[in-house]
C-alpha cells in the first residue's frame, strides 16, 4: 500500500470548496496536476468520518449534499498518492 506518511501543507488554489458557510450542498473544485485519483472524506468536528468517496482524474468539480447534517463545523479531507490536506467549512 502506498500511503502518505505525513500531512503536508498545500497551496490553497488546488482544492476549493464553496459556498462557505453552506446550507444545502458543498461544491468542490479541484485541480491536482500530479494526481489521477483523489479520496475525499467528510468529517465532523470531533473527527468522525461521515462519508468517504473516490474521484478519478486530476481536475474536476463535484458536489455533496449536506442538508441532512446538523448545523456545525465540518472538515473535508482530501488525499492523493503524495498529499493529505483538510479544509474547514461551516454548515448553517
C-alpha positions in Angstrom: 0.0 0.0 0.0 1.3 3.4 -1.0 0.1 5.7 1.8 1.3 9.2 2.6 3.3 9.3 5.9 2.9 13.0 6.7 0.4 15.7 6.4 1.7 18.4 4.1 0.5 22.0 3.6 -0.8 22.5 0.0 -1.4 25.7 -1.9 -5.0 27.0 -1.3 -5.8 27.0 -5.0 -5.5 23.2 -5.6 -8.9 22.4 -3.9 -11.6 25.0 -3.4 -14.9 24.5 -1.5 -17.9 26.8 -1.7 -20.2 28.2 -0.5 -18.7 28.5 3.0 -20.8 28.7 5.1 -23.3 26.5 3.4 -26.8 25.1 4.0 -27.7 22.5 1.3 -24.6 21.4 -0.6 -20.9 21.9 -0.8 -19.2 22.3 -4.2 -15.6 21.0 -4.5 -13.4 22.3 -7.3 -10.0 20.6 -7.6 -7.0 20.8 -9.8 -4.3 18.4 -8.7 -1.9 18.1 -11.7 0.1 15.2 -10.3 -2.9 13.1 -9.1 -5.0 10.7 -11.1 -7.1 9.7 -8.1 -8.4 11.7 -5.1 -10.0 10.3 -2.0 -12.3 12.7 -0.2 -13.5 12.2 3.4 -16.2 14.3 5.1 -15.5 14.6 8.9 -17.5 16.2 11.7 -15.8 18.5 14.3 -14.9 15.5 16.5 -13.1 13.7 13.6 -15.8 11.2 13.0 -16.0 10.0 9.3 -19.4 10.8 7.8 -18.7 9.9 4.2 -15.8 8.8 2.0 -15.6 8.6 -1.8 -13.1 8.5 -4.6 -12.8 10.7 -7.7 -10.8 9.8 -10.8 -8.9 12.5 -12.8 -6.8 15.4 -11.7 -9.2 18.2 -12.4 -12.9 18.2 -11.7 -15.9 19.6 -9.9 -18.1 17.6 -7.6 -20.9 18.3 -5.1 -22.0 16.7 -1.9 -25.4 17.2 -0.3 -25.1 18.2 3.3 -28.7 19.3 4.0 -29.3 16.4 6.4 -26.3 17.0 8.6 -26.7 19.1 11.8 -25.5 22.7 11.9 -21.8 22.9 12.9 -18.2 22.8 11.8 -17.0 20.1 9.3 -13.8 19.2 7.5 -13.3 17.9 4.0 -10.1 15.9 3.9 -8.6 15.0 0.5 -5.8 12.5 -0.1 -3.7 11.8 -3.2 -0.8 9.4 -3.6 1.6 12.0 -2.1 -0.6 14.5 -0.1 -3.2 14.8 2.6 -4.9 18.1 3.5 -8.2 19.2 5.2 -10.4 22.2 4.6 -12.8 23.5 7.2 -16.4 24.6 6.4 -19.5 25.6 8.3 -22.9 24.0 7.9 -25.7 26.5 8.8 
